[in-house]
Amino acid sequence: MCRDGALRLTVYNDGPWAQEDLAVAPHRVGLGNLRTRLRILHGDRSELLLQPAEAGGLEVIVTLPLQEA
């Protein structure tokens, strides 16, 4: 979805996962590296968000700034 000069990508995983994993996941190496790369490339104009999906499972939302070609 494109809105307010940003592209928002949402990915759902409806596989089994424990609620406790959500508290630990943001501190794992891969997600930490992704957050660092987003911050280096886009500063505060990007975001990586992990949250429980309404229908169950996990929802990951990545927000990136749109740039004109």
Stockholm file with secondary structure:
# STOCKHOLM 1.0

chainA/1-69         MCRDGALRLTVYNDGPWAQEDLAVAPHRVGLGNLRTRLRILHGDRSELLLQPAEAGGLEVIVTLPLQEA
#=GR chainA/1-69 SS CEETTEEEEEEEECSCCCHHHHHHGGGSHHHHHHHHHHHHHHGGGCEEEEEECTTSSEEEEEEEECCCC
#=GC SS_cons        CEETTEEEEEEEECSCCCHHHHHHGGGSHHHHHHHHHHHHHHGGGCEEEEEECTTSSEEEEEEEECCCC
//
